[in-house]
Amino acid sequence: MYISTLDSPVGHIMIQANELEVYAIKFPDEIPDEVPNHISERAKEQFKQYFEGKSSVFNFPMMQQGTDFQKKVWLELRKIDAGKPITYAALAKRMKNPLAIRAIASANGKNNLMIAVPCHRVIGSNGELVGFSAGLWRKKWLLEHEARMTSIGQATLIV
């Protein structure tokens, strides 16, 4: 296991990778010793660009274990544009499975690649910030940051 860490505006971020890809992004309580490799350092550089407001693109190699359905949800999350949060209902419609809102929410909650697979861009149907294991204050910060980056000034809700 290789680890890179980054001090960010939303706390310390730990990037875990193997020889091929990043498999976890976490907010640790304690900062672990770094044992980086080229993959974890590439991801760290892209996170720096993100937090500096220069890019919202994450194209480092990444993979996480899950069911086929979870992987479809995570792939769909990567298609949500920065600064344009959507509701769980809208995500279900995009996936052509409008009755799967709860299953989609569950898969969203099992995402281990926070920010890079932007589960924070999914919000409740009433516009409320819901369901972010790293804390709703982080979700709020990320959405506001992305709204500033995209020069929208205020995130546009897609329902």
DSSP file with accessible surface (Angstrom, degrees, kcal/mol):
  #  RESIDUE AA STRUCTURE BP1 BP2  ACC     N-H-->O    O-->H-N    N-H-->O    O-->H-N    TCO  KAPPA ALPHA  PHI   PSI    X-CA   Y-CA   Z-CA
    1    1 A M              0   0  129      0, 0.0     2,-0.4     0, 0.0    17,-0.2   0.000 360.0 360.0 360.0 135.0    0.0    0.0    0.0
    2    2 A Y  E     -A   17   0A  70     15,-2.9    15,-2.4    32,-0.0     2,-0.4  -0.900 360.0-164.7-113.3 143.7    1.2    3.5   -0.9
    3    3 A I  E     +AB  16  35A  19     32,-1.8    32,-1.7    -2,-0.4     2,-0.4  -0.994  13.1 178.6-135.6 131.0    0.1    6.6    0.8
    4    4 A S  E     -A   15   0A   0     11,-2.0    11,-3.3    -2,-0.4     2,-0.3  -0.954  16.2-157.5-120.2 146.6    0.3   10.3   -0.1
    5    5 A T  E     -A   14   0A  20     -2,-0.4     2,-0.4     9,-0.2     9,-0.2  -0.911   7.3-169.0-125.2 155.6   -1.2   13.0    2.2
    6    6 A L  E     -A   13   0A  20      7,-2.1     7,-3.0    -2,-0.3     2,-0.7  -0.995  20.8-137.2-143.5 132.3   -2.4   16.5    1.5
    7    7 A D  E     +A   12   0A 117     -2,-0.4     5,-0.2     5,-0.2    -2,-0.0  -0.832  40.5 172.8 -87.6 118.6   -3.3   19.3    3.9
    8    8 A S  E >   -A   11   0A  12      3,-1.3     3,-2.0    -2,-0.7    40,-0.0  -0.747  50.1 -97.8-123.3 171.0   -6.4   20.8    2.3
    9    9 A P  T 3  S+     0   0   69      0, 0.0     3,-0.1     0, 0.0    -2,-0.0   0.690 125.6  48.8 -62.6 -16.2   -9.1   23.4    3.2
   10   10 A V  T 3  S-     0   0    0      1,-0.4     2,-0.2   131,-0.0   128,-0.1   0.137 126.0 -87.4-109.1  19.8  -11.3   20.5    4.3
   11   11 A G  E <  S-A    8   0A  22     -3,-2.0    -3,-1.3     2,-0.1    -1,-0.4  -0.451  70.1 -26.3 106.2 179.3   -8.7   18.8    6.4
   12   12 A H  E     -A    7   0A  66     16,-0.2     2,-0.4    -5,-0.2    -5,-0.2  -0.496  57.3-155.4 -70.4 135.7   -6.0   16.2    5.8
   13   13 A I  E     -A    6   0A   0     -7,-3.0    -7,-2.1    -2,-0.2     2,-0.5  -0.947   2.6-157.5-114.8 133.1   -6.6   13.9    2.9
   14   14 A M  E     -AC   5  26A  20     12,-3.0    12,-2.5    -2,-0.4     2,-0.6  -0.954   4.6-161.2-111.1 125.7   -5.0   10.5    2.6
   15   15 A I  E     -AC   4  25A   0    -11,-3.3   -11,-2.0    -2,-0.5     2,-0.5  -0.938   7.1-164.1-108.8 117.7   -4.7    9.0   -0.8
   16   16 A Q  E     +AC   3  24A  16      8,-3.0     7,-2.4    -2,-0.6     8,-1.5  -0.891  16.6 164.2-106.9 133.6   -4.2    5.2   -0.8
   17   17 A A  E     -AC   2  22A   0    -15,-2.4   -15,-2.9    -2,-0.5     5,-0.2  -0.925  25.8-150.4-140.1 162.0   -2.9    3.4   -3.9
   18   18 A N        -     0   0   44      3,-2.4    21,-0.2    -2,-0.3    22,-0.2  -0.397  57.3 -72.3-111.3-159.9   -1.4    0.2   -5.1
   19   19 A E  S    S+     0   0  121     -2,-0.2     3,-0.1     1,-0.2    19,-0.1   0.712 130.2  30.6 -69.9 -17.7    1.0   -0.2   -8.1
   20   20 A L  S    S-     0   0  122      1,-0.3     2,-0.3    19,-0.0    -1,-0.2   0.748 121.1  -4.3-113.1 -32.5   -1.8    0.4  -10.6
   21   21 A E        -     0   0   49     42,-0.1    -3,-2.4    39,-0.0     2,-0.4  -0.989  66.0 -92.6-160.0 164.4   -4.4    2.8   -9.2
   22   22 A V  E     +Cd  17  62A   0     39,-2.8    41,-2.3    -2,-0.3    -5,-0.3  -0.689  35.4 174.9 -81.3 134.7   -5.8    4.8   -6.3
   23   23 A Y  E     +     0   0A  73     -7,-2.4     2,-0.3    -2,-0.4    -6,-0.2   0.501  59.6  27.3-121.5  -7.9   -8.4    2.8   -4.4
   24   24 A A  E     -C   16   0A   4     -8,-1.5    -8,-3.0    89,-0.1     2,-0.4  -0.975  46.8-171.1-156.8 142.9   -9.3    5.0   -1.4
   25   25 A I  E     +Ce  15 113A   1     87,-2.8    89,-0.7    -2,-0.3     2,-0.3  -0.993  28.7 169.0-130.8 121.4   -9.4    8.7   -0.5
   26   26 A K  E     -C   14   0A  90    -12,-2.5   -12,-3.0    -2,-0.4    -2,-0.0  -0.870  42.0-130.2-133.7 164.5  -10.0    9.4    3.2
   27   27 A F        -     0   0   27     -2,-0.3   -14,-0.2   -14,-0.2     2,-0.1  -0.865  39.8-158.2-111.9  89.9  -10.0   12.1    5.8
   28   28 A P        -     0   0   31      0, 0.0   -16,-0.2     0, 0.0     3,-0.1  -0.351  22.7-138.8 -75.4 151.4   -8.0   10.4    8.6
   29   29 A D  S    S+     0   0  172      1,-0.2     2,-0.4    -2,-0.1   -17,-0.1   0.850  96.4  32.4 -70.3 -36.5   -8.1   11.5   12.2
   30   30 A E  S    S-     0   0  166    -18,-0.0    -1,-0.2    -3,-0.0     0, 0.0  -0.955  92.0-114.6-121.7 144.9   -4.3   11.1   12.4
   31   31 A I        -     0   0   89     -2,-0.4     3,-0.1    -3,-0.1     2,-0.1  -0.638  34.0-145.1 -80.2 120.4   -1.9   11.8    9.6
   32   32 A P        -     0   0   38      0, 0.0     2,-0.2     0, 0.0    -1,-0.0  -0.328  28.9 -86.9 -79.3 164.7   -0.2    8.5    8.6
   33   33 A D        -     0   0  143      1,-0.1     2,-0.3    -2,-0.1   -30,-0.0  -0.510  49.1-116.0 -66.7 138.6    3.4    8.3    7.4
   34   34 A E        +     0   0   82     -2,-0.2   -30,-0.2    -3,-0.1    -1,-0.1  -0.627  37.9 169.1 -80.7 135.4    3.7    8.9    3.7
   35   35 A V  B     -B    3   0A  78    -32,-1.7   -32,-1.8    -2,-0.3   -31,-0.1  -0.693  27.6-175.6-136.8  75.6    4.9    6.0    1.5
   36   36 A P        -     0   0   62      0, 0.0     2,-0.3     0, 0.0   -32,-0.1  -0.292  17.0-173.3 -79.2 161.5    4.1    7.5   -1.9
   37   37 A N     >  -     0   0   23    -35,-0.1     4,-2.4   -19,-0.1     5,-0.2  -0.818  47.9 -88.1-134.4-179.0    4.4    6.1   -5.4
   38   38 A H  H  > S+     0   0  138     -2,-0.3     4,-1.8     1,-0.2     5,-0.1   0.845 125.2  51.7 -63.9 -29.9    3.9    7.8   -8.7
   39   39 A I  H  > S+     0   0    9      2,-0.2     4,-2.2   -21,-0.2    -1,-0.2   0.956 111.9  43.6 -71.6 -49.4    0.1    7.0   -8.7
   40   40 A S  H  > S+     0   0    0      1,-0.2     4,-2.4     2,-0.2    -2,-0.2   0.881 115.3  50.3 -66.0 -33.8   -0.6    8.5   -5.3
   41   41 A E  H  X S+     0   0   76     -4,-2.4     4,-2.3     2,-0.2    -1,-0.2   0.870 107.6  53.0 -73.0 -33.9    1.6   11.5   -6.1
   42   42 A R  H  X S+     0   0  112     -4,-1.8     4,-1.9    -5,-0.2    -2,-0.2   0.932 111.4  46.9 -63.0 -44.1   -0.2   12.1   -9.4
   43   43 A A  H  X S+     0   0    0     -4,-2.2     4,-2.4     1,-0.2    -2,-0.2   0.930 109.8  53.6 -62.5 -44.2   -3.5   12.1   -7.5
   44   44 A K  H  X S+     0   0   30     -4,-2.4     4,-2.3     1,-0.2    -2,-0.2   0.915 107.8  50.6 -57.7 -43.1   -2.1   14.4   -4.8
   45   45 A E  H  X S+     0   0   91     -4,-2.3     4,-2.1     1,-0.2    -1,-0.2   0.902 109.6  50.3 -63.5 -40.0   -1.1   16.9   -7.5
   46   46 A Q  H  X S+     0   0   28     -4,-1.9     4,-2.2     1,-0.2    -1,-0.2   0.887 109.2  51.6 -68.1 -34.8   -4.5   16.8   -9.1
   47   47 A F  H  X S+     0   0    0     -4,-2.4     4,-2.8     2,-0.2     5,-0.2   0.900 107.4  53.1 -66.1 -38.8   -6.1   17.5   -5.6
   48   48 A K  H  X S+     0   0   76     -4,-2.3     4,-1.9     1,-0.2    -2,-0.2   0.935 109.4  48.9 -59.5 -45.5   -3.8   20.4   -5.2
   49   49 A Q  H  <>S+     0   0   59     -4,-2.1     5,-2.5     1,-0.2     6,-1.0   0.902 111.4  50.9 -60.1 -40.6   -5.0   21.8   -8.5
   50   50 A Y  H ><5S+     0   0    0     -4,-2.2     3,-1.6     4,-0.2    -2,-0.2   0.949 111.4  45.4 -62.2 -51.2   -8.6   21.2   -7.4
   51   51 A F  H 3<5S+     0   0   26     -4,-2.8    -1,-0.2     1,-0.3    -2,-0.2   0.776 109.2  56.2 -69.8 -22.7   -8.2   23.1   -4.1
   52   52 A E  T 3<5S-     0   0  107     -4,-1.9    -1,-0.3    -5,-0.2    -2,-0.2   0.477 116.2-116.9 -82.1  -3.0   -6.3   25.9   -5.8
   53   53 A G  T < 5S+     0   0   34     -3,-1.6    -3,-0.2    -4,-0.3    -2,-0.1   0.655  85.0 114.7  78.1  18.7   -9.4   26.3   -8.1
   54   54 A K  S   <S+     0   0  139     -5,-2.5     2,-0.3     1,-0.3    -4,-0.2   0.698  78.8   6.2 -94.3 -22.1   -7.4   25.5  -11.3
   55   55 A S        -     0   0   41     -6,-1.0    -1,-0.3    -9,-0.1    -2,-0.2  -0.978  37.2-167.4-160.5 145.9   -9.1   22.2  -12.2
   56   56 A S        +     0   0   42     -2,-0.3     2,-0.5    -3,-0.1    26,-0.1   0.120  63.1 110.4-116.9  17.3  -12.0   20.0  -11.3
   57   57 A V        -     0   0   87    -11,-0.1     2,-0.5     2,-0.0    -7,-0.1  -0.808  44.1-173.4 -98.1 129.7  -10.8   17.1  -13.4
   58   58 A F        +     0   0   10     -2,-0.5   -15,-0.1    58,-0.2    -2,-0.0  -0.961  19.1 154.6-120.8 108.5   -9.4   13.9  -11.8
   59   59 A N        +     0   0   93     -2,-0.5    -1,-0.1     2,-0.1     3,-0.1   0.143  27.7 124.2-123.2  19.4   -8.0   11.5  -14.4
   60   60 A F  S    S-     0   0    4      1,-0.1     2,-0.2   -18,-0.1   -21,-0.1  -0.426  78.8 -84.4 -70.7 155.7   -5.5    9.6  -12.3
   61   61 A P        +     0   0   42      0, 0.0   -39,-2.8     0, 0.0     2,-0.3  -0.440  61.9 169.4 -64.2 129.7   -6.0    5.8  -12.4
   62   62 A M  B     +d   22   0A  28    -41,-0.3     2,-0.3    -2,-0.2   -39,-0.2  -0.993  13.3 167.2-144.2 150.5   -8.6    4.8   -9.9
   63   63 A M        -     0   0   86    -41,-2.3     2,-0.3    -2,-0.3   -42,-0.1  -0.961   8.3-171.2-159.5 142.5  -10.6    1.7   -9.0
   64   64 A Q        -     0   0   11     -2,-0.3     2,-0.2    49,-0.0   -40,-0.1  -0.990  28.7-111.4-138.4 149.2  -12.8    0.6   -6.2
   65   65 A Q        +     0   0  155     -2,-0.3     2,-0.3   -42,-0.2    47,-0.1  -0.557  57.8 117.3 -77.7 139.8  -14.4   -2.8   -5.3
   66   66 A G        -     0   0   25     -2,-0.2    -2,-0.0     4,-0.0     2,-0.0  -0.972  61.8 -66.1 179.9 177.3  -18.1   -3.0   -5.5
   67   67 A T     >  -     0   0   77     -2,-0.3     4,-2.5     1,-0.1     5,-0.2  -0.267  52.6-103.9 -73.4 167.9  -21.1   -4.6   -7.2
   68   68 A D  H  > S+     0   0  125      1,-0.2     4,-2.0     2,-0.2     5,-0.1   0.910 124.2  51.6 -59.2 -41.0  -21.8   -4.0  -10.9
   69   69 A F  H  > S+     0   0   60      2,-0.2     4,-2.3     1,-0.2    -1,-0.2   0.937 108.9  49.4 -63.0 -46.1  -24.7   -1.7   -9.8
   70   70 A Q  H  > S+     0   0   31      1,-0.2     4,-2.9     2,-0.2     5,-0.2   0.927 109.7  52.1 -58.7 -42.7  -22.4    0.3   -7.5
   71   71 A K  H  X S+     0   0   83     -4,-2.5     4,-2.2     1,-0.2    -1,-0.2   0.876 107.9  51.8 -63.6 -36.5  -19.8    0.7  -10.2
   72   72 A K  H  X S+     0   0  137     -4,-2.0     4,-2.2     2,-0.2    -1,-0.2   0.912 110.8  48.3 -65.1 -41.0  -22.5    2.0  -12.6
   73   73 A V  H  X S+     0   0    0     -4,-2.3     4,-2.5     2,-0.2    -2,-0.2   0.949 111.7  49.0 -63.1 -47.8  -23.5    4.6  -10.0
   74   74 A W  H  X S+     0   0   13     -4,-2.9     4,-1.4     1,-0.2    -2,-0.2   0.881 110.6  50.9 -62.8 -36.3  -19.9    5.6   -9.4
   75   75 A L  H  < S+     0   0  104     -4,-2.2     4,-0.4    -5,-0.2    -1,-0.2   0.922 110.3  49.5 -64.9 -42.0  -19.3    6.0  -13.1
   76   76 A E  H >< S+     0   0   30     -4,-2.2     3,-1.4     1,-0.2     4,-0.3   0.872 104.2  59.4 -65.7 -36.0  -22.5    8.2  -13.4
   77   77 A L  H >< S+     0   0    0     -4,-2.5     3,-1.7     1,-0.3    -1,-0.2   0.891  98.5  59.1 -58.4 -37.2  -21.3   10.3  -10.5
   78   78 A R  T 3< S+     0   0  106     -4,-1.4    -1,-0.3     1,-0.3    -2,-0.2   0.667  98.5  60.4 -68.2 -14.1  -18.1   11.2  -12.5
   79   79 A K  T <  S+     0   0  109     -3,-1.4     2,-0.5    -4,-0.4    -1,-0.3   0.504  78.1 105.0 -90.4  -5.8  -20.4   12.6  -15.2
   80   80 A I  S <  S-     0   0    3     -3,-1.7     2,-0.1    -4,-0.3     3,-0.1  -0.666  75.2-124.7 -78.4 123.6  -21.9   15.2  -12.9
   81   81 A D    >   -     0   0  102     -2,-0.5     3,-1.7     3,-0.2    -2,-0.1  -0.392  26.0-102.0 -69.8 142.9  -20.4   18.6  -13.8
   82   82 A A  T 3  S+     0   0   10      1,-0.3    -1,-0.1    -2,-0.1    61,-0.1  -0.346 109.1  24.0 -59.0 140.0  -18.7   20.6  -11.1
   83   83 A G  T 3  S+     0   0    1     -3,-0.1    73,-1.7    72,-0.1    -1,-0.3   0.492 105.4  89.1  81.3   2.2  -20.9   23.4   -9.8
   84   84 A K    <   -     0   0   85     -3,-1.7    -3,-0.2    71,-0.2    73,-0.1  -0.560  59.7-173.0-131.6  69.2  -24.1   21.6  -10.9
   85   85 A P        -     0   0    5      0, 0.0    73,-2.0     0, 0.0     2,-0.3  -0.254   7.5-157.8 -61.9 152.0  -25.3   19.4   -8.1
   86   86 A I  E     -fg 122 158B   0     35,-2.5    37,-2.6    71,-0.2    73,-0.2  -0.878  15.3-110.1-127.7 162.5  -28.2   17.1   -8.8
   87   87 A T  E  >  -f  123   0B   2     71,-1.7     4,-2.3    -2,-0.3    37,-0.2  -0.448  29.8-111.9 -85.4 163.8  -30.8   15.3   -6.7
   88   88 A Y  H  > S+     0   0   22     35,-1.2     4,-2.5     1,-0.2     5,-0.2   0.891 120.6  54.4 -60.7 -37.5  -30.9   11.6   -6.0
   89   89 A A  H  > S+     0   0   26      2,-0.2     4,-2.2     1,-0.2    -1,-0.2   0.918 108.1  48.3 -63.5 -42.3  -34.1   11.5   -8.1
   90   90 A A  H  > S+     0   0    7     68,-0.2     4,-2.5     2,-0.2    -1,-0.2   0.901 110.7  51.2 -65.6 -38.1  -32.4   13.2  -11.0
   91   91 A L  H  X S+     0   0    0     -4,-2.3     4,-1.8     2,-0.2    -2,-0.2   0.923 108.8  51.4 -64.9 -40.9  -29.5   10.8  -10.8
   92   92 A A  H  <>S+     0   0    0     -4,-2.5     5,-2.8     1,-0.2    -2,-0.2   0.907 110.4  49.2 -62.3 -41.2  -31.9    7.9  -10.8
   93   93 A K  H ><5S+     0   0  136     -4,-2.2     3,-1.9     1,-0.2    -1,-0.2   0.915 108.2  53.3 -62.8 -44.3  -33.6    9.3  -14.0
   94   94 A R  H 3<5S+     0   0   94     -4,-2.5    -1,-0.2     1,-0.3    -2,-0.2   0.841 109.0  49.7 -58.3 -34.3  -30.2    9.7  -15.6
   95   95 A M  T 3<5S-     0   0   38     -4,-1.8    -1,-0.3    -5,-0.2    -2,-0.2   0.359 114.2-121.2 -86.6   6.2  -29.5    6.1  -14.9
   96   96 A K  T < 5S+     0   0  184     -3,-1.9    -3,-0.2    -5,-0.1    -2,-0.1   0.859  88.4 102.8  55.4  39.9  -32.9    5.2  -16.4
   97   97 A N    > < +     0   0   70     -5,-2.8     3,-2.3    -6,-0.1    -4,-0.1  -0.476  40.6 169.7-147.0  65.8  -33.9    3.6  -13.1
   98   98 A P  T 3  S+     0   0   78      0, 0.0     3,-0.4     0, 0.0    -5,-0.2   0.668  76.2  55.7 -63.3 -15.6  -36.2    6.1  -11.4
   99   99 A L  T 3  S+     0   0  168      1,-0.2     3,-0.4    -7,-0.2     4,-0.2   0.459  89.1  78.6 -92.8   0.9  -37.3    3.7   -8.7
  100  100 A A    <>  +     0   0   12     -3,-2.3     4,-2.9     1,-0.2     5,-0.3   0.106  51.6 121.5 -97.6  24.4  -33.7    3.0   -7.5
  101  101 A I  H  > S+     0   0   66     -3,-0.4     4,-2.6     1,-0.2    -1,-0.2   0.910  77.6  45.0 -56.2 -46.8  -33.3    6.2   -5.5
  102  102 A R  H  > S+     0   0  220     -3,-0.4     4,-2.3     2,-0.2    -1,-0.2   0.903 114.1  48.6 -66.0 -40.5  -32.5    4.3   -2.3
  103  103 A A  H  > S+     0   0   47      2,-0.2     4,-2.4     1,-0.2    -1,-0.2   0.896 112.5  49.2 -66.0 -38.5  -30.2    1.9   -3.9
  104  104 A I  H  X S+     0   0    0     -4,-2.9     4,-2.7     2,-0.2    -2,-0.2   0.921 110.4  50.5 -66.0 -42.6  -28.4    4.8   -5.7
  105  105 A A  H  X S+     0   0   34     -4,-2.6     4,-2.1    -5,-0.3    -2,-0.2   0.910 110.4  50.4 -61.6 -40.2  -28.1    6.6   -2.3
  106  106 A S  H  X S+     0   0   55     -4,-2.3     4,-0.8     2,-0.2    -2,-0.2   0.929 111.6  46.6 -64.1 -45.4  -26.6    3.5   -0.8
  107  107 A A  H >< S+     0   0    1     -4,-2.4     3,-0.9     1,-0.2     4,-0.3   0.905 109.5  55.3 -63.4 -39.4  -24.1    3.0   -3.5
  108  108 A N  H >< S+     0   0    3     -4,-2.7     3,-1.4     1,-0.3    -1,-0.2   0.913 105.8  52.5 -58.6 -41.3  -23.2    6.7   -3.3
  109  109 A G  H 3< S+     0   0   54     -4,-2.1    -1,-0.3     1,-0.3    -2,-0.2   0.672 104.2  56.6 -70.8 -16.4  -22.5    6.2    0.4
  110  110 A K  T << S+     0   0  105     -3,-0.9     2,-0.3    -4,-0.8    -1,-0.3   0.377  75.5 126.1 -96.3   4.9  -20.1    3.4   -0.3
  111  111 A N    <   -     0   0    6     -3,-1.4     3,-0.2    -4,-0.3    -3,-0.0  -0.469  37.7-173.9 -65.4 123.1  -17.9    5.5   -2.5
  112  112 A N  S    S+     0   0   80     -2,-0.3   -87,-2.8     1,-0.2    -1,-0.1   0.329  72.3  71.1 -98.2   2.7  -14.3    5.3   -1.3
  113  113 A L  B  > S-e   25   0A   3    -89,-0.2     4,-3.0     4,-0.1    -1,-0.2  -0.408  74.4-171.3-118.0  54.5  -13.0    7.8   -3.8
  114  114 A M  T  4  +     0   0   19    -89,-0.7     2,-2.1    -3,-0.2    -2,-0.0  -0.083  66.7   5.9 -51.0 146.2  -14.5   11.0   -2.3
  115  115 A I  T  4 S+     0   0    0      2,-0.5    -1,-0.2     1,-0.2   -57,-0.1  -0.377 125.9  62.1  75.1 -53.6  -14.1   14.2   -4.3
  116  116 A A  T  4 S+     0   0    5     -2,-2.1   -58,-0.2     1,-0.3    -1,-0.2   0.900 113.5  36.6 -66.1 -40.5  -12.6   12.4   -7.3
  117  117 A V  S  < S-     0   0    4     -4,-3.0     2,-2.5    -6,-0.0    -2,-0.5  -0.931 105.3-139.4-105.2  97.5  -15.8   10.4   -7.7
  118  118 A P    >   +     0   0    3      0, 0.0     3,-1.9     0, 0.0    -4,-0.1  -0.279  46.8 152.1 -75.7  69.5  -18.0   13.4   -6.7
  119  119 A C  G >   +     0   0    9     -2,-2.5     3,-1.5     1,-0.3    -5,-0.1   0.768  68.6  72.9 -63.5 -20.8  -20.6   11.9   -4.4
  120  120 A H  G 3  S+     0   0    0      1,-0.3    -1,-0.3    -3,-0.2    23,-0.1   0.686  82.6  70.2 -68.4 -14.8  -20.8   15.3   -2.8
  121  121 A R  G <  S+     0   0   12     -3,-1.9   -35,-2.5   -36,-0.1     2,-0.5   0.432  81.3  87.0 -83.7   2.3  -22.6   16.6   -5.9
  122  122 A V  E <   +f   86   0B   0     -3,-1.5     8,-0.3   -37,-0.2     2,-0.2  -0.908  58.8 173.8-106.0 128.6  -25.7   14.7   -5.1
  123  123 A I  E     -f   87   0B   9    -37,-2.6   -35,-1.2    -2,-0.5     6,-0.2  -0.760  35.5 -78.7-128.1 171.3  -28.2   16.4   -2.8
  124  124 A G    >   -     0   0    9      4,-2.7     3,-2.3    -2,-0.2    -1,-0.1  -0.248  45.2-107.0 -69.2 159.4  -31.7   15.8   -1.4
  125  125 A S  T 3  S+     0   0   83      1,-0.3    -1,-0.1     2,-0.1   -38,-0.1   0.772 120.4  53.2 -60.3 -26.9  -34.8   16.5   -3.5
  126  126 A N  T 3  S-     0   0  119      2,-0.1    -1,-0.3     1,-0.0     3,-0.1   0.303 125.1-100.5 -91.9  10.1  -35.6   19.6   -1.4
  127  127 A G  S <  S+     0   0   33     -3,-2.3    -2,-0.1     1,-0.3     2,-0.1   0.428  76.8 143.7  87.0   0.5  -32.1   21.0   -2.0
  128  128 A E        -     0   0  115      1,-0.1    -4,-2.7    -5,-0.1     2,-0.7  -0.403  57.4-114.9 -73.0 147.6  -30.9   19.9    1.4
  129  129 A L        +     0   0   49     -6,-0.2     2,-0.3    -3,-0.1    -6,-0.1  -0.755  52.0 161.9 -81.6 118.2  -27.3   18.7    1.9
  130  130 A V        +     0   0   56     -2,-0.7    -8,-0.1    -8,-0.3    -3,-0.0  -0.933  36.5  20.3-135.4 156.2  -27.7   15.1    2.9
  131  131 A G        +     0   0   54     -2,-0.3     2,-0.4     1,-0.1    -1,-0.2   0.883  60.0 141.8  60.5  61.6  -25.6   11.9    3.1
  132  132 A F    >   -     0   0   17     -3,-0.1     3,-2.3     1,-0.1    -1,-0.1  -0.929  34.8-159.3-133.1 109.4  -21.9   12.7    3.2
  133  133 A S  T 3  S+     0   0  102     -2,-0.4    -1,-0.1     1,-0.3     3,-0.1   0.726  90.8  60.4 -62.9 -21.4  -19.8   10.5    5.4
  134  134 A A  T 3  S-     0   0   11      1,-0.2    -1,-0.3     2,-0.0     4,-0.2   0.443 125.9 -79.9 -85.4   0.4  -17.0   13.0    5.7
  135  135 A G    X>  -     0   0   22     -3,-2.3     4,-1.7     2,-0.1     3,-0.6   0.176  28.3-107.8 109.8 135.1  -19.3   15.6    7.2
  136  136 A L  H 3> S+     0   0   83      1,-0.2     4,-2.8     2,-0.2     5,-0.2   0.804 116.1  63.5 -65.4 -26.9  -21.9   17.9    5.8
  137  137 A W  H 3> S+     0   0  142      1,-0.2     4,-2.2     2,-0.2    -1,-0.2   0.901 104.7  47.3 -64.2 -35.6  -19.7   20.9    6.4
  138  138 A R  H <> S+     0   0   44     -3,-0.6     4,-2.8     2,-0.2    -2,-0.2   0.915 110.6  51.4 -68.8 -42.9  -17.2   19.4    3.9
  139  139 A K  H  X S+     0   0    0     -4,-1.7     4,-2.6     2,-0.2     5,-0.2   0.940 110.9  48.4 -58.3 -46.7  -19.9   18.8    1.4
  140  140 A K  H  X S+     0   0  104     -4,-2.8     4,-2.5     1,-0.2     5,-0.2   0.934 112.3  48.7 -59.9 -45.8  -21.1   22.4    1.7
  141  141 A W  H  X S+     0   0   61     -4,-2.2     4,-2.8    -5,-0.2    -1,-0.2   0.929 111.6  49.2 -61.1 -46.6  -17.5   23.7    1.3
  142  142 A L  H  X S+     0   0    0     -4,-2.8     4,-2.6     2,-0.2    -1,-0.2   0.918 112.1  47.8 -61.0 -44.8  -16.9   21.5   -1.8
  143  143 A L  H  X S+     0   0   14     -4,-2.6     4,-2.1    -5,-0.2    -1,-0.2   0.916 114.1  46.5 -65.0 -41.3  -20.1   22.6   -3.5
  144  144 A E  H  X S+     0   0   81     -4,-2.5     4,-2.2    -5,-0.2    -2,-0.2   0.905 112.0  51.7 -66.5 -39.7  -19.4   26.3   -2.8
  145  145 A H  H  X S+     0   0   11     -4,-2.8     4,-2.5    -5,-0.2    -2,-0.2   0.935 111.0  47.2 -61.0 -45.3  -15.8   25.9   -4.0
  146  146 A E  H  X S+     0   0    0     -4,-2.6     4,-2.0     2,-0.2     6,-0.2   0.873 108.7  54.7 -68.2 -34.5  -16.9   24.3   -7.2
  147  147 A A  H  <>S+     0   0    4     -4,-2.1     5,-1.8     1,-0.2     6,-1.4   0.926 111.2  45.7 -63.6 -41.3  -19.6   27.0   -7.8
  148  148 A R  H ><5S+     0   0  135     -4,-2.2     3,-1.3     1,-0.2    -2,-0.2   0.912 111.2  53.0 -65.9 -41.9  -16.8   29.6   -7.4
  149  149 A M  H 3<5S+     0   0   43     -4,-2.5    -1,-0.2     1,-0.3    -2,-0.2   0.850 110.5  46.2 -62.1 -35.9  -14.5   27.6   -9.8
  150  150 A T  T 3<5S-     0   0   51     -4,-2.0    -1,-0.3    -5,-0.2    -2,-0.2   0.351 109.1-123.9 -91.9   6.1  -17.1   27.4  -12.5
  151  151 A S  T < 5S+     0   0  113     -3,-1.3    -3,-0.2    -4,-0.2    -2,-0.1   0.728  78.6 121.4  59.8  24.8  -17.9   31.1  -12.1
  152  152 A I      < -     0   0   63     -5,-1.8     2,-0.2    -6,-0.2    -4,-0.2   0.835  59.3-152.6 -81.8 -33.9  -21.5   30.3  -11.5
  153  153 A G  S    S+     0   0   64     -6,-1.4     2,-0.3    -9,-0.1    -5,-0.2  -0.086  77.5  39.3  86.0 -35.9  -21.4   32.0   -8.2
  154  154 A Q  S    S-     0   0  156     -7,-0.2   -10,-0.1    -2,-0.2   -11,-0.0  -0.990  96.3-106.4-145.0 134.5  -24.2   29.8   -6.9
  155  155 A A        -     0   0   37     -2,-0.3     2,-0.6     1,-0.1   -71,-0.2  -0.326  30.6-131.5 -61.9 140.0  -24.6   26.1   -7.6
  156  156 A T        -     0   0   74    -73,-1.7     2,-0.4     2,-0.0    -1,-0.1  -0.852  18.3-137.1 -95.5 124.0  -27.4   25.3  -10.0
  157  157 A L        -     0   0   73     -2,-0.6     2,-0.6   -73,-0.1   -71,-0.2  -0.659  11.3-158.4 -84.1 130.5  -29.7   22.6   -8.8
  158  158 A I  B      g   86   0B  71    -73,-2.0   -71,-1.7    -2,-0.4   -68,-0.2  -0.950 360.0 360.0-108.7 119.6  -30.7   19.9  -11.3
  159  159 A V              0   0  107     -2,-0.6   -34,-0.0   -73,-0.2   -73,-0.0  -0.714 360.0 360.0-111.4 360.0  -33.9   18.1  -10.3
